[in-house]
Amino acid sequence: MSTSTIVQADRVHVLQRLRDLRDWARFIHESITEDQAWENGKRGLLHAYMGEEFLRGFDVDSASIADRLDQIIDRIEASATPAARAAILSRAGPPGMIASGRAGREVPPWSEHRRFP
């Protein structure tokens, strides 16, 4: 097995893990910043216990983590050869992922695009 084959296989695996982490960062961000229909008052409770300054910082930090993971993903994808890029894109998301409408990105089914009644 050549080194380039190993690197390509690792790239696909690493990108999938980075996408998973990015999706979790988005989920955490959305969970802290928004009340879902079934959890009215969560934001108020967090505000009462942690304070607005803490929540603002958490909001910025969690969004920043997702953005930085996007930058890493984009840079790794851009560095791939056209053949490797095709392999990366063909394995971009596990079953259950849905299109987000954000520049071709995908998000997990628990995210903002899958609201519960």
C-alpha positions in Angstrom: 0.0 0.0 0.0 1.5 3.3 -1.0 1.7 6.4 1.2 -0.7 8.3 -1.0 -3.3 5.6 -0.6 -3.0 5.7 3.2 -3.2 9.5 3.2 -6.3 9.5 1.0 -8.0 6.9 3.3 -7.0 8.9 6.3 -8.3 12.1 4.8 -11.8 10.7 4.2 -11.9 9.3 7.8 -10.5 12.5 9.3 -13.0 14.6 7.4 -15.9 12.5 8.5 -14.8 12.9 12.1 -14.4 16.6 11.7 -17.9 16.9 10.2 -19.3 14.9 13.1 -17.6 17.3 15.5 -18.8 20.4 13.6 -22.4 19.0 13.7 -22.1 18.5 17.4 -20.8 22.0 17.9 -23.8 23.3 15.9 -26.1 21.2 18.0 -24.6 22.5 21.2 -24.8 26.1 19.9 -28.4 25.7 18.9 -29.3 24.0 22.2 -27.9 26.8 24.3 -29.2 29.7 22.2 -32.8 28.5 21.4 -35.7 27.0 23.2 -37.3 24.1 21.4 -41.1 23.8 21.6 -40.9 21.1 24.2 -38.4 23.0 26.4 -40.0 26.4 27.0 -38.0 28.4 29.5 -34.6 26.6 29.1 -32.9 29.8 28.0 -34.5 31.7 30.9 -33.3 29.0 33.4 -29.8 29.1 32.0 -29.8 32.9 32.2 -31.0 32.8 35.8 -28.3 30.4 36.9 -25.4 31.4 34.7 -26.0 35.0 33.8 -26.3 36.8 30.4 -22.5 37.4 30.1 -21.8 33.7 30.4 -24.4 32.8 27.9 -23.2 35.4 25.4 -19.7 34.0 25.8 -20.9 30.4 25.4 -22.9 31.4 22.3 -19.8 33.0 20.7 -17.5 30.1 21.7 -19.8 27.4 20.4 -20.4 29.2 17.1 -16.7 29.8 16.8 -15.8 26.1 17.2 -18.3 25.2 14.4 -16.8 27.9 12.2 -13.2 26.8 12.8 -14.1 23.2 12.1 -15.7 24.4 8.8 -12.4 26.1 7.9 -10.4 23.0 8.7 -12.8 20.9 6.6 -12.7 23.4 3.7 -8.9 23.5 3.7 -8.5 19.7 3.8 -11.0 19.3 1.0 -9.3 22.0 -1.1 -5.9 20.4 -0.7 -7.1 17.1 -2.2 -6.5 16.2 -5.8 -9.6 16.0 -8.1 -9.8 12.2 -7.7 -9.4 12.4 -4.0 -12.0 15.2 -3.8 -14.5 13.0 -5.6 -13.9 10.2 -3.0 -14.3 12.8 -0.2 -17.5 14.2 -1.5 -19.0 10.8 -2.2 -18.6 10.0 1.5 -19.6 13.4 2.8 -22.2 12.3 5.3 -23.6 9.2 7.0 -27.1 8.0 6.5 -29.6 10.2 8.3 -27.9 13.5 7.4 -30.0 16.1 5.7 -29.2 19.0 3.5 -29.0 22.3 5.4 -29.2 24.7 2.5 -26.0 26.3 3.7 -23.6 26.1 0.8 -24.1 22.3 0.3 -23.3 21.5 4.0 -25.2 18.8 5.7 -26.5 18.8 9.3 -27.6 16.0 11.6 -31.3 15.3 11.9 -31.5 16.8 15.4 -30.4 20.3 14.2 -32.3 23.5 13.6 -33.7 22.1 10.3 -35.6 19.3 12.0 -37.9 21.0 14.6 -40.1 18.9 16.7 -43.8 19.8 17.1 
